[in-house]
Amino acid sequence: MPLCGSGCHEVPVAVAVRNLSVSACRQPVVASYSRRVFDVSWSASFLVAAQGVPVASKSLTVIAFKEGVLSADSAVFHGDYSFAKVEKITRLSDGSLYAGSGRAALCDAVKKWLDGGMVAGERPEPPKDEEDFGALWLRADGLWRISGDIRPHPDLVPFAAEGSHCEFVCGAMAAGLSAEEAVRLACRYGAWAREPVMVMRL
């Protein structure tokens, strides 16, 4: 089972936090998400449009899960400029929590599909590059991951992350930090994350 991101099977990170040190000696199976550019979740599209920036502009997302908690940063980026804040975790009508990393329109479409009961014929079209989307869906029966094929599946891991700085965030949680603390650490040291940090639990 992957620990972080779609297809990341290792935690290739060295991080020292609160006198805790984690070092991984193996290389990541896939390229780091921290070098990819993602749009934030659906609500960002309205905020971006309202500020006169094209909705297609790129933004970034950091999402973490641990011990029944989802946490995410709140930054909206245009190029390398952070200009706004949005809420990136959504509570669906059944009480579950959803947070997506990818293009705003696709994040919104997947959210509506989940909330509508996942009707087979209405499943959103997957992106051309499946690494361009990833989401965490926290339900009463545990964590589910939605990768680029838009097919939800249970993920039996103690912690998980999606979006930018994925390996860094997972390394921090492996060192003992909570989901919130790991995202805050990414906001402090990562290029594509900003506070305030959102935290929600079932």
N, C-alpha and C positions, 0 to 999 in steps of 0.2 A: 504494500500500500504506500502511496506517496505521502510524504510528510508535509510537503509545502509546494504550492503551485501545481500546475498541471504537468505531471510527469517528473517532478523533482524527487528523486529517491534518496538523496543524501542531504546532510546539513553541512555544506562546505563553508564554514564560517569560523572565524576566531574572534571572540568577543569577551571583554572583561567588564563585568558589571557588579558593583557592590562586592568587590573582592571575589566574585565568582568568575571562573575562567572556563571557556569551552573551546576546544580546538578540534577540528576535523582534519584528518590526514588524507581523505580521498577527494577526488575531483568531482564536481557536479556532473550529473548525467546529461543535463541539458543546459543551454545558455541561461544566464541569470536574468530573471525578470527585471532586475534593477536597470537593465540597459534597454528595456523596451518602453514604448510610450503608450499609455492607455488613456481613454476618456473616463471620467468619473461616472457615477451612476446617474440614472435618468433625470433626477431633479436638477442636475447641473446644466442640462441643455437649456432650460428656461432661464436660468440665471445668466448663462453666457450670452444668450440672445438679448436679454434685457440690458446688458451692459455694452451692446453694440459690437460684440465680437462674434464672428461666424460660429454657428453651432458645431461645425466640424472641427473646430480647434481642439488641439490635444490637451489632455489633462491627465492627472495621475491619481492612483488609489493605493492605499495600504490597508489590508484587511487581515485580522488575526482572530483565531479561535483558541480558547483553552478553558477547561473546567466550566462549561456551560455558558460562557460569555463570548460575545462577538464585540470586537473593537475595530475602529477605523479612524483614519485621519479625516480632515475636512477640507483640504486645499483644492482649489481649482487653478490650473495652470494654463497659460497661453504662451506656447514656446517655453522659455525658461523663466517666465514671469508669473508669480503667484499673485492673483488679484482678487480672489473671492473665497468664501467658505460655504460649504453645503453639508447637509446630513446625508451620509452614505449608507446607512443601515435602515431598512424599512421593515416594519412589523406588518405581516400579511393578515388577512381576515381570520385565519385559523389560529392566530397567535404566534406562528413561526416567524423567524427572523431571516431576512435575505439581504445580502450585500454583494454587488457585482463589480467586476473590473473589466472594462472593455468599452466599446463605443456606446455613447449614451442611449441611442435609439435601441440597440440590442439589449442593453441592461434593462431598459423599460419594458421591452417586449417579453423578455424572459420572466420578469416580475409579474406581469399581467397574466402570462400563461400559467405560472405556478398558482397564482391567486384564483384563477378560473378553473382549477381542477385538472390541469395538464391534459386537455383534450388532444388526442393523437393527431388529428388533422390540422390542429392549430399551432403545432410546435414551431417556434421561430426558426428561420433559415440560419444554419450555422455560418460563421464567417469563413472566408476562403482559407485563411490561415487559422487553424484551430487554437493556436497559442494566443490569438488576439482576444480571447474571452475566457473568463473564469469567474466562478461565484461560489460563495459558501452559503448554505441554507441550513439553518439550525432549527430542527423540529423537535417535537416531544419525544420522538424515538431516537434522537441523536443527530449527529452532523451528517449532512449530505453535501457532496461536491458536484458542481455542474461545470464540466469542462467545455472545450470548444465545440464538441459534437452536440451540445445542448441535450444531453441525456443524463438526468440526475442519478446519482448512485450513492449509497451509504459509504462513509469513509470512517473506518474504525481506527482512528489515530488519537493520541492524547492531546495533540495540538496541531494546528494547520494555519496556513497563510495563503493569500492570493494577492496578486498585483505586484507593485514595485517592492524592492528590498526584501523579497520573499525569504531568501536563505538567511539573511541577517535577522529578520524577525523570528524565524523558527529557531535559530541559534540562541537568541535571547530567551525564548520560552524554554528551550532545553536546559538553559543555565538556571532556571528556576523563576524567571519573571512571569508575571501574569500577562494576558493578552493586552490589557491596557498599558502596562509598563513597557512591553515590547514595542507597541506602536509609538509610545512617547519617545522611546529610544531612537526609533527610526526617524521621528520628527526632528530629533536633536542632531543626528549624524547623517541622515540620508538626504540626498539631493531632491527627492520627489515626494516629500511628506511634510505636512505642517499641522500644528495644533490649531484649534482645540481638538481633542481626541473624543470621539463618540464611543460610549459603552452601553450595551444593552444585553439583557439576559431574559430567558423565557419567564 
